[in-house]
């Protein structure tokens, strides 16, 4: 059997579980998100090998089929995956299939689901500035008659906004595919999930300036409560263009 031959998920798990060098198996992706699997869903599996151990399973490194994708890493490497990086959310909601270390693999996965205070604060400040920048550009472009540019900047702002809101809650932003799944189970404090999703939908689709300003008013209040007023104040008089118009 070579690393590129078709291999069923259950068969590989049995092989890996019988290998003492394997200290953990971690399933990520749609198979780890209840209700998200489809007929096209494969199994994305991390195979965690004890540091310094040798195993014949490394022949499966890079195995990728419509049934099974494998990532084979040492325990030390697994600790670092997604810290930071795009893979962090995938592992934050991963499912532990095997943990031979008395819960250590589970603790590593759990740690990926939470940003520490300093990391979250730094990230929130950066994402807040990026959100304000795209919002400002969108509103200016709308004012100056650049409709397409205004909509594109508005759509960009939504991505930055989501990064910001999850950072304020010390969580990695979910992939767009899992956004509704995540918020249905783990709402963002202070935000009505349906209202937030509807606003994100409307702003992304239309770039409506009034909707953007109303959303910014809520974001500004939340950001200031979290201690990020200086980021906003650096925009000076330009804040007036982002805020709702007085009646």
C-alpha positions, 0 to 999 in steps of 0.5 A: 500500500502506498501513501496515495492509494485510496484509504478509508477513514475508519481503516486508517484510524484503526491502523494509527490507533495500533501504532504506539508512536501515535499520541493523537488523532484530531479530526477537523473540518465539516466532519467535526461540525455537527450538521455540516457534512454533505455527500462531498465531505471528506475526513481531514485528520491530523496524526500526531506523532510522539516527539522523536518517535519513528513510525512507518505511518509517515509514508502517508504524509500528504495523503489526499483523496476525496475520502481522506486528507492526512496531516502527519506532525510531531507533537511539538509541531502540532502545538504550533499549528495555527498559532497564529494562522488560518488553521487555528479556527479549524483546530479550535472546533476539531474533534479528538479521536485519540488522545494517548497523553491523558488529555494533553492533545485535547488541551492543545486543541482547546488552547487554539480556541482562545486568544490570550489577552495580549494577542487579542488586544493587539489583533483587535486594534489592527482589525478595528483600524482595517475595518474603519479604513474600508468603511471610510473608503466605501463611504467616500467612494459612494459620495464621489459616485464610484458605486462599484468601488464603494460596494467592494470596500463595503464587502472588505469591511465586513471581513475585517469587522468579523475579525475584530468582533471575534478578537474582542471575544478572544476567539479566532474568526471562523471560516465563512462556511462555519460563521452561522454554525459558530454564532448559533452555538457560540454567540458573540457577547452583546450582539444579536446573531440574526441582526449581525448576520443580516447587517453583514449580508446587507452591507456586503451585497449593497454597500448601503451607506446608512446601514454601514454607519448604523453598524459602525455606531455599534462597533465604535461603542463596543471598541471603546468599551474594550479600550480601543478608543485611541485607534478610533480617535486617530481618525480625527475628523474623518470619524464624522463621515463614518458615523450616522447622520443626525436627523 
